[in-house]
Amino acid sequence: MDQLDALKSKYLDAVAKAADENTLEELRVTAVGKKGEISLKMRELGKMTPEERQVAGPALNALKDEINSALSAKKSALADAALDARLQTEWLDVSQAGRPRRVGTIHPISQVTEEIVAIFASLGFAVAEGPQIETDWYNFDALNIPSHHPARAEMDTFYLNREADDERPPHVLRTHTSPVQIRYMQEHGAPCRIICPGRVYRADYDQTHTPMFHQYEGLCIDKDISMANLKWTLEEFCRKFFEIDDIELRFRASHFPFTEPSAEVDIRCSWAGGQLKIGEGDDWMEILGSGMVHPNVLKAAGVDPEEYQGFAFGMGIDRLAMLKYGIPDLRAFFDSDLRWLRHYGFAALDAPNLHGGISR
């Protein structure tokens, strides 16, 4: 028993003085490993008499359990001490404000499109969409645009490449959203009241023109539609869009193949001090084209021009965004510059509606 007491004192003192886990592991192997001192003592039990085993066996098991407990406790204490030391070097002030999260913004084109849709929805217009790759019949012929018209030239329109033996009709990237009107009337007939927003393509590029831009066109067909209805619709839209009650529009006679009569629409504005102000001043600025739908267009869409008539209008969405939000260069819309988007972009919850406000 004296030997067991000596072993106990020896290993418990060594465990208490151990400074790291490697030392503890060496002590474990030396004491209770397969060839450790205590393990070797337990192998000697077979050589003892039954009476000696009854005394030595429980004493050895108790010693082994006590040393294992001391090793485990010391290991936990060393781990806690290491964690405390690490926390001292990695100290963090949990009361400090967190890093701001970057929030994405809605592109001005998307926002203005939603504003337009919200306004015309309140006037009873539905939204119609169509393909961006069109046949030249839908893009030109159905809209009463003659074969010699400059808009059909390759310098103005993007034609898709065709093999010499390709018998399909020529296809183009649509130059306006008017083909959507033809498709809608062919499918739904008259009467109808729609707007057609979407991407359009023309071979042009400068500060106010890009090869791809956005346009919306409106169409209203019924039995009793006149220029007076067109004038009221456009004035009501401009009042709500620019959020100015005293909007004044001027209609100038013009020519478009798909409308007769046709009119360019100007809005009263001021350029005083180099700053554009809508709804005041003595200047005028052209903003859109409009007119009464040509009978040939109605015929192409399968609508009887003797029974129905209507008006149509169209304007660039990009141009509207530039006018309303003071964006000077159209090309910046497509530069993917995050600084520009953060400046001109809209919060995700800035959904335009007539009750909460069209713009932010």
N, C-alpha and C positions, 0 to 999 in steps of 0.2 A: 504493500500500500504506500510505503514511503516513496517507492519509485514512481507510482502514479501521481502522487502529490508533487513530486519534483517535475515530472513532465507537464503537469497542469500549470504549475507556476512558470515554467520555462516558456511554454507556448503562449499563455495569456499575456505575459509581459512583452513577448516579441510582437504579438498582434497589436497591443496597445501602442507600441513604439513605431509600427509600420507607417511609412510616410506616403506610400503610393500603392496602387493596385498590383503592380508587378511584384513588389515585396510580399504582399498578401498571398499572391498565387504561389510563390515559392514556399511560404510557410505552410500553406494548405497541402502542397505535395509532400513536404518533409514530415508533416504531422499525420495527416489522414489519407494521403495518397496510397496507391496499391503497395508501395514499398516504404511507406512512412513508418515512423516509430510506433505509433499507436496500432496501425494495421498489423505490424509484425508481432506486437504484444498479443493481439487477438488470435493470431495463428498459434500461439503457444498454449492456448486454452485446451487444445486436444491432448496435450501431454500431461495435463493436470488431473488430479483425482476429482471425482464428482464433488466432494466437499469444497475443494479449492475453486473449482469452476463456479460453484454457486456464489462464491464471494467475489472472485475476480471478474466474472462475466459482466454483471450489472455495473461494476465500478468502471470497467473499460468503456462500456456503452455510454454511461453517463459522461465520462471524460470526452469521448468523441463528440457527443451532442453539444457539450459545453463549448468545445473549441470551434465546432462548425457555427454555432450561434455567434460566438465572438467574431469569427471571420466575416460572417454576413453583416453583423452590425457595423463592424469597422469599414467594410466596403461601402455600405450606405452612407456612413458619415463622410468618407472621402468623396463620394459622388456629390453629396450636398455641399461640401466645401468647395469643390471644383465649380459647381453651378453658381454658388455665391460669388466666387471670384470672377466668373465670366459675366455675371450680371453687373458687377461693378464696372467692368470695362465696356459693356454694351448698354449702358444706362439710357433709358428712353423716358421723355416727359410725355406721359399719356394725356396730359391736359392741353398739349400743344395742338393748334389747329391743323387739320389734315391738309394734304395737297389738293388743290382744286382739280376737279375732273373736267377734262375737255368735253364740251358738248357740241355735237354737230349742228349745222344750220340748214334751213331749207333754202335752196337756190332761188334767186329772184324770179327766174322764169317759171318755176313750179308754183311759187306763191302767186304771181300775177295771173297765171292760168286758173288757179283756184278762185281768185277774186272774180275773174271774168265769168267763170261757170256759176258762181254764187249769184251774181247780178242777173245773168240771163235766165237762170232757173227761176228767180222771182218774177220774171216776165213771161214765164210759161214755155221757155225754150228747153228742148232736150239736147243731150250731147250725142253726137254721132261721130264714129271713127271709121277709118278705112286704110287700105294698104299704102305704104310709102313708095312701092314700085308699081307703076301704073302703065297700062297700054297707052299709046299715043291717042287712041280713040277717046278714052275717058279723060285724059289730060288736056286734049286739044279739040278734036272733032266734035265731041258731044257738047262742048262749050262754045260752039260756033266760031272757033278760031280757025281761020282759013290756012291752007297749006303754005302760003307765001308769007305768013305773019312772021316778023323777026323773032318772036319768042320761041319759035320752033327751030331756030338755027342752033347748031351745035356749040356756038360761042356763048349761048345763053342757057342751054338746057343740057343736063347730063343724060346722054343716051347709053343704054347698056350695050356692051359689045355683042355682035351677032355674027355667026358664021355666014358665009356667002350663000349657002343652000338652006338657011333657016327660013321656013315658011311662016313662022309665027309673026304676029304683028310687032312692030318696034315697041320696046319698053323703055321707060324713062324713070328717073327719080322725080317724083311729082314736083311741079313748080308752084303749086298752090293746093289748098285743101278742097277746091271746088269739085274735084272728082267724087269726093265723099257725098256731096249733094246729089249728084246724078245717081250714084248707087243707092242712096237712101230713097229717092223718089221712085226708082225702079222697083224697089222692094216693098215700100210702104204706100206709095201713091200720094195723093193729095186729099185733104189739106195736111200741111205739116209745118212745124216750127222748130228749127234745129240750129245749133252752132257746131262748128267742126274745128276744134283746135288740134294742132299737131305740127310735126317737123316738115319743112319743105326745103327744096334744094334749087339753087341757081348759081351759075358760073360767074360769081362776082365776089370781090374781096377788097374792102377798104375800111375806113373808120366807121362807116354807117352801114356796111354790107358785109355779109359773110356767106360762104358757099352753102352752109346749112343754117337755117334760122327757124323761128317758130311763128306760126300764123294762126289766126282764127277767122273763120268766115261764118256768116249767119245767113239763114234762108227762112223766109216766111211765105207760104203759098196758101191761098184761099180764094174764095169767090169775090170778095169785096176788099181787096188790098190796094192801097194807093201810095203815092209818094208822101202823103201826110202821115201815114202809119210809119213809114221809114224814118221820117224826120223826128217824130215823137220818140221812137225806139232808140235812136242814136243819142238824142238829147238826154233821155232818161238814163241811158248807160253812162254817158260822160259825167252827168251829175253825181251818180253813185260811185263811179270809179275814182274820179278825182276828188270826190267829197267836197264839191263846191256847188252851191245852189245857183249862183248866177253864171251858168255856162251859156255861152253863145256860139252857135255853129253857123257856118256860111257854106251854102251849097253852090258849087261852080259847075257849069255844064262841062262835060268831058266825054270821052268815048272809050268804052270797053266792048269787046266783041260779044260778051255774054249778057250784057244788060242794055236796055233801051227804054227810056232815056237813061243816061249815065251821069253821075255827078261825083266830083271830088269834094271832100268835106274838110273844111278848115275850122280851126278853133281859135277864138280870140285869145291873145296872149300879150305879154309884155316882155321886152328884152332890156329893160332899164338896168343900167349898171352891169350889164353882161350876165344878168341872172334871169332865167326863164320863170315867168309866173303865169299860170293858166287862169283864164277867166277875167283878166283885166288888161288894160292897155289898149293901144290902137293898132297892134300888129296882128297878123293872121298866120297860122301855121297849118299846113296840110297834114292830116292824120290818117285818112282812110279813103277808100274808094267805095262807091255804092251805085245803086240804080235799080230799075225794075227789070225783072228777069226776062231775057229775050225769048220770044215765042219758040224760036228754034231750039233753045235749050230745054224748054218744057217738052217739046215733041221728042227730043232725043231721050228724055227720061220717061217717056210713056205717059205724060200728062197732057190733057187736052187744053191748049191755050185759048180756045174759045170759051171754055168754062172756068178756067182758073188763071189767076195771075198772082204775082207776088214780087217781093223785093229781096235783094241780096246785098251783102256788104262784106268787106274784109279788111283786116289790119294786122300788122306785125305785133306779136306779143312782146318781142324784145324791145321794139320801139316804145310800146306803152310803158314797159318797166323803166326804160331810160328817162322818159318824160316825167313819170311820177316820182321816181326815187333819185333823180339827179345823177344818173350814171352816164359819164361822158363818152365812153368808147365801147362800141358793140363787141369788138373783138375780145374784150376782157371777160365776157360771159363764158368763153370757151377755153380760157387759159389754165383752168384748174389751180388757180392761185389761192391757197388757203387763207392768206391775209385778206384778199379781196372778198372771199366768201364770209369770213368772220365780220367784215365791215358791213357788207350789203345783205348778208343772209338773214333769215328769219328764224325765230325759235320754233321748235317742232310743234308747240301747242298754239302757235299764232294762226289758227284756222279761220279764214275769213268768212264772215256771215253778216247779213244785213242788220241783225239785232245787236251783235257784239261789236260790230265795226268791220269794215272791209279791210282796212290796213291797220298796222300796229299802232 
